[in-house]
Amino acid sequence: MGTSKPQPPTSFPDTSVGRLDSWKEIAAYLKRDERTVRRWEREGLPVHRHMHKKQASIYAYKAEIEAWWSHGCQRLEPAGASRPGRPVILWFLAGLVAAGLLVFLVIEVGVLRRARWARNQALPEIARLVDQDRSDEAFRLALQAQRYIPNDPVLLRLLRSFTTPVSIQTTPPGADIYVRTYSASDKDWTFLGRSPRVNIPVPWDHLRLRIEKPGFGTLEVASFVRPNTNFNFTLDVVGSSPPGMVRVPGGPFQLRSAAPVVLGDYWLDQYEVTNRQFKHFIEKDGYQNHANWTHEFVKEGRRLSWEEAIAEFRDPTGRTAPSTWELGSYPDGQADFPVGGVSWYEAAAYCESAGKSLPTVYHWYKAAGLGIPSDILRFSNFDGKGPTRIGARQGLGPYGTYDMAGNVKEWTWNESGSKRYILGGAWNEPRYMFATEDARLPLDRSATLGFRCAQYSSPPASMLTRPIETLNRDYTREKPVPDSVFSFYKSLYSYDRTALDPRVEVVDDASEYWRREKISFRAAYGNDRVMAYLFLPRNARPPFSTVIFFPGIHVFFEKSSENVSLEVLEFAARSGRAVLYPIYMGTYERRITSSAVRQTPEEVVQPGGACLPVGPKAGRDLVMQWAKDLGRSIDYLETRQDIDSHRLAYYGLSLGAVWGPVLTAVEPRFKASVLVAGGLPFEKLPSEIEPLNFAPRVKIPTLMLNGRDDFIYPVDSSQVPLFRLLGVPGSEKRHVTFESGHLPPFQPIVKESLDWLDRYLGPV
């Protein structure tokens, strides 16, 4: 056996770099064969074995090996040497003890050094990355620091500020899970471990998740995570699923003003049908095979024969082909571009030839996942320059589809009068068309019209395939209730001004900008108590003007308000105003837990919905409890000498903006209101909580701040109707839209909000 010493590293590196994960790696590091280093384990080679894993699963740290090697262990006795005498054995044992102590000290010094690095370098860097909205980098660094200081309070507080716990299960288990934020690049994937994973932190953001397991198809999906979300993914054995399609789980589904439906599991093309695929359809006599054409042809109210209809399907050179082709073929270099210029009939025939169908409007929208984030729009083709290769823009949907936003519009099954729905928007349209339904005559062959197919295990129910007249609620055809009726509705929100029994539960002076008081007082109903957090600014003198906050939908799915933050209203406290954050019924510790009335996050957050975490009847009671919680919060503020109760403003974000018109119409003590990312809901609600009936009774100056591409509450069908209905003079209401999705950009709304508060509450 040779005695040349390998060259280990000169310093103790991070364990992710300095770890050897197999006998092969250890042997290569020591420049020996595996048999030798396995024998050296009996001589004290520091090798670790994974707990709960098979015996052969080992690892070692380079630093420990170096320490062992450096203290006499490199000159091991060759096999067959004579047994040493007693003094030699004692010296040898003493040497082993000394070496063990030294190894222990080296490890301890390394642990302390890494802990010091985590506290002194990693934590400030994580805070900086979070402030810069660089969640992926902050998350990876936080996971690394957590290995060295797992219970550090500063680290835990930082993690809570930008992550949320989720659970991920797969069928079958044992799949590798990776995550990155939606806008990050491929280099930013972070490994979360193998399924199942329970209550693991992930960035609180719009995420991409990738699930991998040998022998199964890789799954990549997008999701906006909410606290305590439970993900359940089904993996399919390679070759067992329809080629080029993704699985979409069924379940209850409601689309805007349409009636609720129940969908079965189904498959949908991952990408739009391409020129190459449609060319194959033509070459297989798709146009000539009568079996593919199962629907009656109609043009301008007149039925066409099959021969007359086929004659309609010509390219500019007279060949039977899409209208965007020439000489019966697609443009050079565009084989993998989506086919465009096909009628509804051609799209339906193609799907029929493949044993598939055009998706219904319900199945299309379910797969598109019109949720809160608009990130998909930034990764979709609305450039106005023409179609692009499928998947090139990385606009990923919640079930693994691409390009459902933009590129080409996509035909669906359902009729609307004499037309058929075509969804998703096209490359030459505004981005808001992703969430805006459109319908065209079925013989329309415009260049931007394409499709993708669905496959069902059984034919969809008739209620899914029947005509849909409209998906939007037309507020121009509806009128608010008269004053006599509204007077009765308003009386339902009144309450007895009983004793508050106020308490200051906890005082937190940690912030340099404000003092936070956790308070509680008796609710106006039952034996409940309302909790609230009062943020008192340090840079102004009392009595303070105060902004009362109503947050977004996420508060229904969080269990504790202990770490509640000011969210978008930090600017208000830092500018010298107090902020009150009540814990409304149904949120945080007061959340609804009865399975009989509670809905899932997927059921609550629907495009244009009222975002009630319960059904309509329980929702009516809940909205009235919110109004009473808000009123009792103002009652409490009126007891404090450090609050100017004559200068109060309502500030609603998303959910709080939707219900702002109801809450400010029944509460006369507000002097101004700011509604961020709100609008009128599309579903019909009980008349006594219907925002349509309350908006004309809002008499305080109201500022609306919205995104132009908001596909939760679109501009024309939701935002503008609300603005017009508000019962304040035109000079005292303002509607500002920004180039964004559901949530407007932060800095512009700060300026608009501060100007509005200064104008109607007075400057600080």
C-alpha positions in Angstrom: 0.0 0.0 0.0 1.4 3.4 -1.0 1.8 6.2 1.5 1.3 9.3 -0.8 -1.2 11.6 0.9 -4.2 12.9 -1.0 -4.8 16.7 -1.1 -7.9 17.5 1.0 -9.3 21.0 1.1 -7.4 23.6 3.0 -10.5 24.9 5.0 -13.8 23.5 6.3 -16.3 24.3 3.5 -20.1 24.4 3.6 -21.5 20.8 4.0 -23.3 21.1 0.6 -19.8 21.3 -0.9 -17.7 19.3 1.6 -19.8 16.2 1.8 -19.0 12.9 0.1 -22.1 10.8 -0.5 -20.8 7.3 -1.4 -17.8 4.9 -0.9 -16.9 5.7 -4.4 -16.6 9.4 -3.7 -14.6 8.8 -0.5 -12.2 6.4 -2.3 -11.6 8.9 -5.1 -11.0 11.7 -2.6 -8.3 9.6 -0.7 -7.0 8.2 -4.0 -7.5 4.7 -2.9 -9.7 1.8 -4.0 -13.1 1.2 -2.3 -12.0 -2.0 -0.6 -9.2 -0.2 1.2 -11.3 2.7 2.4 -14.0 0.3 3.6 -11.3 -1.5 5.7 -10.1 1.8 7.0 -13.5 2.4 8.5 -12.6 -0.2 11.1 -9.4 1.8 11.8 -11.4 5.0 12.6 -12.2 6.5 9.2 -15.0 9.0 10.1 -17.9 7.6 8.0 -21.6 8.4 8.8 -24.6 6.3 8.0 -28.1 7.7 7.2 -30.7 7.1 9.8 -33.7 5.0 8.7 -31.9 4.1 5.4 -30.3 0.9 4.2 -27.0 0.1 5.8 -25.0 0.9 2.7 -26.2 4.5 2.5 -23.2 6.4 3.9 -21.6 9.8 3.7 -18.5 11.6 5.1 -17.3 15.1 5.5 -14.0 16.1 3.9 -13.0 18.2 6.9 -13.3 15.1 9.2 -11.4 12.9 6.9 -8.6 15.6 6.7 -8.4 15.7 10.5 -8.3 11.9 10.7 -5.7 11.7 7.9 -3.5 14.5 9.4 -3.1 12.9 12.8 -1.2 9.7 12.1 -4.0 7.6 10.4 -2.5 7.8 7.0 0.2 5.2 7.9 -2.1 2.3 8.5 -0.6 -1.1 9.1 -0.6 -3.4 6.1 -2.7 -6.5 6.3 -1.0 -9.4 8.1 1.4 -7.3 10.3 2.3 -8.7 13.7 0.2 -7.7 16.7 1.9 -4.9 18.6 2.9 -5.2 22.2 1.0 -3.7 25.1 2.9 -0.3 25.3 2.4 0.2 21.6 -1.3 -0.6 21.9 -1.7 1.9 24.8 0.1 4.6 22.8 -2.0 3.8 19.8 -5.2 4.0 21.9 -4.1 7.3 23.4 -3.4 8.6 20.0 -6.9 7.6 18.9 -8.4 9.4 21.8 -6.4 12.5 21.1 -7.3 12.3 17.5 -11.0 11.9 18.3 -10.9 14.9 20.6 -9.2 16.9 17.9 -11.8 15.8 15.4 -14.5 16.8 17.8 -12.9 20.2 18.3 -12.5 20.7 14.6 -16.2 19.9 14.1 -17.3 22.1 16.9 -15.2 25.0 15.7 -16.7 24.5 12.2 -20.2 24.4 13.6 -19.6 27.6 15.5 -18.0 29.2 12.5 -21.0 28.3 10.3 -23.5 29.5 12.9 -21.6 32.8 13.1 -21.7 33.1 9.3 -25.4 32.4 9.3 -26.1 35.1 11.9 -23.7 37.8 10.8 -23.8 37.4 7.1 -26.7 35.3 5.9 -29.4 36.9 8.0 -28.7 40.5 6.8 -28.4 39.2 3.2 -31.8 37.4 3.5 -33.4 40.6 4.7 -31.9 42.5 1.9 -33.1 40.0 -0.7 -36.6 39.9 0.8 -36.8 43.8 0.6 -35.8 43.5 -3.1 -38.5 40.9 -3.8 -35.9 38.3 -4.7 -37.7 35.4 -3.1 -35.8 32.5 -4.7 -32.4 33.7 -3.6 -33.7 34.6 -0.1 -35.3 31.2 0.2 -32.2 29.2 -0.8 -30.0 31.2 1.6 -32.6 30.8 4.4 -32.6 27.0 4.0 -28.8 27.0 4.1 -28.8 29.2 7.2 -31.5 27.0 8.8 -29.1 24.0 8.9 -26.8 25.9 11.3 -29.2 28.1 13.3 -32.6 26.2 13.0 -34.2 27.9 16.0 -32.8 31.4 15.6 -35.7 33.9 16.2 -34.5 36.4 13.6 -34.3 33.7 11.0 -37.7 32.4 11.9 -39.2 35.9 11.7 -37.6 36.4 8.3 -39.0 33.1 7.0 -42.5 34.0 8.2 -42.3 37.3 6.3 -42.0 35.7 2.9 -42.8 32.0 3.2 -45.9 30.0 4.1 -46.2 26.3 5.1 -47.6 23.8 2.6 -47.9 20.1 2.4 -47.2 18.1 -0.8 -48.2 14.5 -1.4 -47.9 12.4 -4.5 -49.3 9.2 -5.8 -47.1 7.2 -5.7 -44.9 8.7 -2.9 -41.2 9.1 -3.1 -41.1 11.8 -5.9 -38.5 14.5 -5.9 -40.0 18.0 -5.4 -38.5 21.2 -6.8 -39.9 24.8 -6.5 -39.1 28.3 -7.9 -41.1 31.5 -8.2 -43.1 31.9 -11.4 -40.9 34.6 -12.8 -37.5 33.0 -11.9 -35.2 31.3 -14.3 -34.4 27.6 -14.6 -31.3 28.0 -12.5 -33.4 28.9 -9.5 -35.0 25.6 -8.8 -34.8 24.6 -5.1 -35.0 21.0 -4.0 -37.6 20.6 -1.3 -37.1 16.9 -0.6 -39.1 13.7 -1.5 -42.8 13.3 -1.1 -44.7 13.3 1.1 -43.6 16.6 2.7 -45.8 18.1 5.5 -45.8 21.8 6.6 -42.7 22.8 4.7 -42.0 26.5 4.0 -42.1 27.8 0.4 -42.0 31.3 -0.9 -45.5 33.0 -0.5 -45.7 33.7 -4.2 -46.9 32.5 -7.5 -44.8 29.3 -7.9 -43.8 26.7 -10.3 -43.5 23.2 -8.9 -41.7 20.3 -10.6 -42.3 16.7 -9.5 -40.0 13.9 -10.8 -39.8 10.2 -10.2 -38.0 7.6 -12.3 -40.5 5.6 -14.5 -43.1 8.3 -14.3 -43.9 11.4 -16.4 -42.4 14.6 -15.0 -45.1 17.0 -13.8 -44.6 20.8 -13.9 -47.4 23.0 -12.7 -48.0 26.6 -11.4 -49.9 27.6 -8.3 -50.3 30.7 -6.1 -49.8 29.3 -2.7 -51.8 30.1 0.3 -51.2 29.2 3.9 -51.5 25.5 4.7 -52.3 24.6 1.1 -52.3 20.8 0.6 -51.1 19.7 -2.8 -52.0 16.2 -4.1 -50.4 15.2 -7.4 -51.0 12.0 -9.3 -48.0 10.8 -11.4 -48.6 8.6 -14.4 -46.4 5.7 -15.5 -44.5 6.6 -18.6 -46.5 5.6 -21.6 -49.8 5.2 -19.7 -51.2 8.7 -20.3 -52.5 10.1 -23.6 -49.4 11.5 -25.5 -49.0 15.3 -25.3 -51.8 15.8 -22.8 -51.9 16.7 -19.1 -54.3 15.5 -16.4 -56.8 18.0 -15.0 -58.6 17.0 -11.8 -62.3 17.4 -11.7 -64.6 18.5 -8.9 -67.1 21.4 -8.2 -66.5 24.4 -10.4 -68.3 27.7 -10.9 -67.5 30.1 -13.6 -68.6 33.7 -13.0 -72.3 34.1 -13.3 -72.9 30.6 -14.7 -74.5 27.9 -12.6 -72.2 25.7 -10.5 -71.2 22.5 -12.2 -69.3 19.3 -11.4 -66.4 18.2 -13.7 -64.9 14.8 -13.9 -61.2 14.3 -14.3 -60.1 14.9 -17.9 -57.1 15.3 -20.1 -56.2 18.5 -22.1 -53.5 19.1 -24.8 -50.5 20.5 -23.1 -49.9 22.8 -26.1 -52.0 24.3 -28.9 -52.4 22.1 -32.0 -49.5 22.8 -34.3 -49.1 23.3 -38.0 -47.2 20.0 -38.2 -50.0 18.1 -36.5 -52.7 19.7 -38.6 -50.7 18.8 -41.8 -50.7 15.2 -40.6 -54.5 15.4 -40.3 -54.7 16.6 -43.9 -52.4 14.0 -45.2 -54.6 11.3 -43.5 -57.5 12.6 -45.6 -59.0 14.4 -42.6 -61.0 16.7 -44.8 -62.4 13.9 -46.9 -63.3 11.5 -44.1 -67.0 12.2 -43.5 -66.7 10.5 -40.0 -64.8 13.5 -38.8 -67.5 16.0 -39.6 -70.4 15.3 -37.2 -71.9 18.7 -36.9 -74.4 20.5 -39.1 -72.8 23.3 -41.2 -74.6 26.7 -41.0 -73.7 29.9 -42.8 -75.7 33.1 -42.3 -78.6 31.0 -41.1 -78.6 28.6 -44.0 -77.6 25.0 -43.8 -74.7 23.9 -46.0 -74.1 20.5 -47.6 -70.9 18.8 -46.8 -69.5 19.7 -50.2 -70.5 23.3 -49.8 -68.8 23.5 -46.4 -65.6 21.8 -47.5 -65.4 24.4 -50.3 -65.2 27.1 -47.6 -62.0 25.6 -46.2 -59.4 26.9 -48.7 -56.1 28.7 -48.3 -55.4 31.8 -50.5 -54.1 29.6 -53.3 -57.4 27.5 -53.4 -56.0 24.4 -51.6 -57.9 22.8 -48.8 -56.0 24.0 -45.8 -56.1 26.7 -43.1 -56.4 30.3 -44.3 -52.9 31.1 -43.1 -51.2 28.5 -45.4 -50.3 28.7 -49.0 -50.2 25.9 -51.6 -51.6 23.6 -48.9 -48.7 24.0 -46.6 -47.6 26.1 -43.6 -44.8 28.8 -43.8 -41.3 27.5 -43.7 -39.9 27.2 -40.2 -43.3 27.2 -38.5 -44.0 23.5 -38.1 -44.2 23.9 -34.3 -46.2 27.1 -34.4 -49.9 26.9 -33.5 -52.1 26.3 -36.4 -54.2 29.4 -37.1 -56.9 30.3 -39.6 -59.2 27.3 -38.9 -62.9 27.4 -38.4 -64.8 25.9 -35.4 -65.8 23.0 -37.8 -62.2 22.2 -38.8 -61.1 22.3 -35.2 -63.9 20.0 -34.1 -63.1 17.6 -37.0 -59.5 17.4 -36.1 -60.3 16.5 -32.5 -62.8 14.0 -33.7 -60.2 12.3 -35.9 -57.9 12.0 -32.8 -60.6 10.5 -30.6 -60.9 13.7 -28.7 -63.2 16.7 -28.5 -63.0 20.5 -28.2 -63.1 21.4 -24.5 -66.2 22.9 -23.1 -65.9 26.5 -21.8 -65.9 25.1 -18.2 -63.1 22.6 -18.9 -61.1 25.3 -20.7 -61.4 27.8 -17.9 -60.8 25.2 -15.2 -57.4 24.3 -16.8 -56.5 27.9 -17.5 -56.8 28.7 -13.7 -57.9 32.3 -13.7 -56.6 33.1 -10.3 -55.1 36.2 -8.6 -51.6 36.3 -10.2 -51.3 37.8 -13.6 -47.7 36.6 -14.0 -48.8 34.3 -16.8 -49.4 37.4 -19.0 -45.8 38.4 -18.8 -44.8 35.0 -20.1 -47.4 34.8 -22.9 -47.5 36.1 -26.5 -49.4 39.3 -26.7 -46.7 41.1 -28.6 -48.6 42.0 -31.7 -46.0 40.5 -34.0 -47.5 37.1 -34.8 -47.6 33.6 -33.3 -44.6 32.0 -31.8 -43.5 28.4 -31.3 -45.6 26.5 -28.8 -44.2 26.7 -25.2 -41.5 29.2 -26.2 -42.9 31.9 -23.8 -43.2 29.6 -20.7 -46.7 30.8 -19.9 -47.5 27.8 -17.6 -50.9 27.0 -16.2 -51.9 25.3 -12.9 -52.1 21.8 -14.5 -49.1 22.0 -16.9 -50.6 23.6 -20.0 -48.8 26.2 -22.0 -50.0 29.2 -24.1 -53.6 29.3 -22.8 -53.0 33.0 -22.6 -52.2 34.6 -26.0 -50.5 33.2 -29.1 -53.8 32.0 -30.8 -57.3 32.1 -29.5 -58.8 28.7 -28.8 -62.1 27.3 -30.0 -64.3 25.7 -27.4 -67.4 23.5 -27.6 -70.2 25.8 -26.4 -72.5 27.9 -28.4 -73.6 31.5 -27.7 -76.5 32.2 -30.0 -75.2 31.4 -33.5 -71.6 31.7 -32.4 -69.1 29.5 -30.6 -66.9 30.5 -27.7 -63.3 31.1 -28.4 -61.0 31.9 -25.5 -57.6 33.0 -24.2 -56.9 36.0 -26.4 -54.5 36.2 -29.3 -51.0 37.6 -30.1 -52.6 40.8 -31.6 -55.0 41.5 -28.7 -54.8 43.2 -25.3 -53.6 41.0 -22.5 -56.9 41.3 -20.6 -58.5 39.1 -23.4 -57.0 36.1 -21.6 -59.9 36.4 -19.1 -62.5 37.9 -21.4 -64.8 35.6 -23.2 -65.3 36.0 -27.0 -67.5 34.2 -29.4 -67.2 34.0 -33.2 -69.3 32.5 -36.0 -68.2 28.9 -36.5 -67.1 29.5 -40.1 -64.8 32.4 -39.1 -61.2 31.5 -40.3 -59.3 34.6 -39.1 -55.6 34.1 -38.8 -55.6 34.2 -35.0 -58.1 31.4 -34.4 -56.6 28.0 -33.3 -57.5 25.3 -30.7 -56.4 22.5 -28.5 -58.3 19.3 -27.7 -59.7 17.6 -24.6 -60.2 13.9 -23.8 -62.9 12.7 -21.4 -63.2 9.3 -19.7 -67.0 9.6 -20.3 -69.0 12.2 -22.3 -69.6 15.4 -20.4 -73.0 16.0 -18.9 -75.5 17.9 -21.1 -75.4 20.9 -18.8 -71.7 21.3 -19.7 -72.2 21.3 -23.5 -75.4 23.3 -23.8 -75.3 27.0 -25.0 -74.2 29.7 -22.6 -75.6 33.1 -23.4 -73.1 35.1 -21.3 -70.5 34.5 -18.6 -70.5 38.1 -17.4 -73.1 39.8 -15.2 -74.5 42.7 -17.1 -74.9 45.4 -14.5 -76.3 47.8 -17.1 -79.5 45.7 -17.0 -79.8 45.7 -13.2 -81.0 48.3 -10.8 -80.3 48.8 -7.1 -83.2 48.3 -4.7 -85.2 51.5 -3.8 -84.5 53.5 -0.7 -87.4 52.0 1.3 -86.0 48.5 0.8 -82.4 49.6 1.4 -83.5 51.2 4.7 -84.6 47.7 5.9 -81.3 46.1 4.7 -79.3 48.7 6.5 -81.1 48.0 9.8 -79.8 44.4 9.6 -76.3 45.8 10.2 -77.2 47.7 13.4 -76.1 46.6 16.8 -76.4 47.5 20.5 -73.6 49.7 21.8 -73.0 47.5 24.8 -69.9 47.7 27.1 -66.7 47.1 25.2 -64.6 45.7 28.0 -61.4 46.7 26.1 -58.0 45.2 26.9 -54.5 45.8 25.7 -53.2 42.2 25.5 -49.7 42.7 24.3 -47.4 45.7 23.5 -44.6 45.3 20.9 -42.0 48.1 20.7 -39.6 46.3 18.4 -40.2 48.4 15.3 -38.4 51.7 14.9 -41.4 53.1 13.1 -44.4 52.2 15.3 -45.6 50.7 18.5 -47.9 47.7 18.0 -50.6 47.0 20.5 -52.7 43.8 20.4 -56.1 44.7 21.8 -59.4 43.0 22.2 -63.0 44.0 23.0 -66.4 42.4 23.1 -68.1 41.7 19.8 -71.5 42.9 19.0 -72.9 39.4 18.8 -72.7 36.2 20.9 -70.0 36.0 23.6 -67.1 36.5 21.2 -64.3 39.0 21.5 -62.8 40.9 18.5 -59.0 41.1 18.4 -57.3 43.9 16.6 -53.8 45.3 16.1 -53.2 49.0 16.5 -50.1 50.5 15.0 -49.2 53.9 16.5 -46.6 55.9 14.6 -43.5 57.2 16.3 -42.9 60.2 14.0 -46.1 62.1 14.7 -48.0 63.5 17.7 -51.4 62.3 18.9 -54.2 62.4 18.4 -53.7 60.4 15.2 -55.8 60.2 12.2 -56.4 56.5 11.6 -56.7 54.1 8.7 -58.8 50.9 9.3 -57.7 48.0 7.2 -59.6 45.1 5.6 -57.2 42.7 4.0 -57.2 40.2 1.1 -58.5 36.6 0.8 -55.4 34.9 2.4 -56.5 35.7 5.9 -59.2 33.1 5.7 -56.6 30.3 5.4 -54.2 31.4 8.1 -54.4 30.0 11.6 -52.7 32.7 13.6 -52.5 36.5 13.6 -49.6 36.5 15.9 -47.2 37.7 13.2 -49.7 39.9 11.4 -48.0 42.7 9.4 -49.1 46.0 7.9 -48.9 44.5 4.4 -49.5 47.4 1.9 -50.3 49.9 4.7 -46.8 50.2 6.1 -46.6 53.5 4.3 -49.5 54.9 6.3 -47.9 54.2 9.7 -44.5 55.5 8.5 -46.2 58.7 7.2 -47.6 59.5 10.6 -51.1 57.9 10.7 -52.3 55.1 13.0 -53.4 51.9 11.4 -56.0 49.5 13.0 -56.1 45.9 11.7 -59.2 44.2 13.1 -59.3 40.4 13.1 -62.6 40.0 11.4 -64.9 37.0 11.9 -63.8 34.1 9.7 -60.1 35.2 9.6 -57.0 34.0 11.5 -58.0 32.6 14.9 -61.6 33.4 14.2 -61.7 31.4 11.0 -64.6 29.1 10.1 -63.8 25.5 10.8 -67.2 23.8 10.2 -66.9 21.6 7.1 -70.6 22.1 6.6 -70.2 25.7 5.5 -66.5 26.2 4.7 -65.2 26.1 1.2 -61.8 25.3 -0.2 -59.4 28.0 -1.5 -60.2 26.8 -5.0 -63.9 27.3 -4.5 -63.5 30.7 -2.8 -61.1 32.3 -5.2 -63.0 32.3 -8.5 -62.6 35.0 -11.3 -64.9 37.9 -10.4 -66.2 36.2 -7.3 -67.2 37.7 -4.0 -64.5 35.6 -2.2 -66.7 34.4 0.6 -65.2 31.4 2.4 -68.8 30.1 3.0 -71.9 29.6 1.0 -74.4 32.4 0.2 -76.6 32.0 3.3 -73.8 31.7 5.8 -72.0 34.4 3.7 -74.9 36.8 4.5 -74.4 36.4 8.2 -70.6 36.7 7.8 -70.8 40.0 6.0 -73.0 41.5 8.6 -70.6 40.3 11.3 -67.8 42.0 9.4 -69.8 45.3 9.5 -70.4 44.9 13.3 -66.7 44.1 13.9 -65.8 47.2 12.0 -68.3 49.3 13.9 -67.0 48.0 17.3 -63.5 48.7 16.2 -64.5 52.4 15.7 -66.3 52.3 19.0 -63.0 51.3 20.6 -61.0 54.0 18.8 -63.5 56.6 20.2 -62.4 55.6 23.7 -58.8 56.5 23.1 -57.5 60.0 23.6 -54.5 59.3 21.3 -56.9 58.7 18.3 -58.8 61.5 16.5 -62.0 59.5 15.8 -63.2 62.3 13.5 -60.5 61.5 11.0 -61.0 57.9 10.0 -60.5 56.2 6.6 -61.4 52.7 5.3 -58.7 50.9 3.3 -59.7 47.7 1.5 -57.4 45.4 -0.4 -58.9 42.9 -2.9 -61.5 41.1 -0.8 -61.7 44.3 1.4 -62.2 46.4 -1.7 -65.0 44.1 -3.0 -66.9 44.5 0.3 -65.8 48.1 0.9 -69.0 49.6 -0.7 -71.2 47.5 1.7 -69.2 48.3 4.8 -68.8 52.0 4.1 -72.4 52.5 3.1 -73.6 51.2 6.6 -70.9 52.9 8.6 -71.2 56.8 8.7 -68.1 57.6 10.7 -65.6 57.2 7.9 -64.4 60.4 6.1 -62.7 58.6 3.1 -62.2 55.3 1.5 -59.5 53.6 -0.6 -60.4 50.4 -2.6 -57.4 48.6 -4.0 -58.0 45.7 -6.6 -61.7 45.5 -6.2 -64.8 45.6 -8.3 -68.4 44.3 -8.5 -68.7 40.4 -8.3 -70.1 38.4 -11.1 -72.2 36.0 -9.0 -75.6 36.8 -7.7 -75.6 37.3 -4.0 -78.4 37.6 -1.4 -80.0 41.1 -1.9 -79.2 42.2 1.6 -75.4 41.9 1.0 -75.4 42.6 -2.7 -72.8 45.4 -3.4 -75.0 46.6 -6.3 -77.5 47.8 -3.7 -75.0 49.5 -1.4 -72.7 51.3 -3.9 -75.2 54.1 -4.6 -75.4 54.7 -0.8 -71.7 55.3 -0.4 -71.5 59.0 0.4 -67.8 59.4 1.3 -64.9 60.3 -1.1 -63.7 57.0 -2.6 -60.5 56.2 -4.5 -60.4 53.1 -6.7 -56.9 51.7 -7.6 -56.9 48.8 -10.1 -54.9 46.9 -12.7 -55.8 47.1 -16.3 -55.2 43.4 -16.8 -57.1 42.3 -13.7 -58.9 39.1 -14.8 -60.5 38.8 -11.4 -62.4 42.0 -11.7 -62.0 43.2 -15.3 -62.1 46.9 -16.1 -65.2 47.1 -18.3 -67.5 44.6 -16.7 -66.6 45.0 -13.0 -64.5 48.1 -12.1 -66.2 50.7 -14.2 -69.8 49.6 -13.2 -68.8 50.0 -9.5 -67.2 53.4 -10.1 -70.3 54.6 -11.9 -72.6 53.4 -9.1 -70.8 55.0 -6.2 -73.1 57.6 -4.8 -70.6 60.4 -4.4 -70.1 63.4 -6.7 -67.7 63.0 -9.6 -65.2 65.3 -8.0 -65.0 63.1 -4.9 -64.4 59.8 -6.5 -61.4 58.7 -8.6 -60.6 55.6 -10.6 -56.9 55.0 -11.5 -55.7 52.0 -13.4 -52.2 50.7 -13.8 -50.3 48.5 -16.2 -50.7 45.4 -14.0 -52.8 42.4 -13.2 -55.0 42.0 -10.1 -52.8 43.8 -7.7 -51.5 47.3 -8.8 -47.8 48.1 -8.4 -46.9 49.2 -4.9 -45.1 52.6 -5.4 -47.9 54.2 -7.5 -50.6 53.2 -5.1 -48.7 54.6 -2.2 -48.6 58.0 -3.9 -52.2 57.9 -4.8 -53.3 56.8 -1.4 -51.2 59.4 0.5 -52.6 62.2 -1.7 -56.1 61.0 -1.0 -55.7 60.6 2.7 -54.0 64.0 3.0 -56.9 65.6 1.0 -59.7 64.2 3.1 -58.2 63.5 6.5 -55.8 66.4 6.5 -52.0 66.3 6.2 -50.0 64.8 9.0 
